[in-house]
Amino acid sequence: TVACTWIDRWAAARRDGDEAAVREAVDAMATSTSWPILREMNAEGDYPEVLWELAAAMETNAAAPAGTPTSVEQAYESALGCPGS
């Protein structure tokens, strides 16, 4: 839920041209590699790696790693199971 919220905020800030809010979301997601729940989950599946790849893609607005080149905005809801925004 936390990651979905930060990515929602990032996407909205990009649409609105709010660079400060974009940076805040990128910085928040950059800390996700140290979130205890994700570190625990990492032993059992790929969810954390997908989240971390999306977080890294947010930094430069790179294509999201989803099998085919797509944007973070197009990939994160289905990739992370986020509720539709």
Secondary structure, DSSP 8 states (H G I E B T S, - for coil): -HHHHHHHHHHHHHHHT-HHHHHHHHHHHHGGGG-HHHHHHHTT-SHHHHHHHHHHHHHHT--B-SSS-B-HHHHHHHHHT----
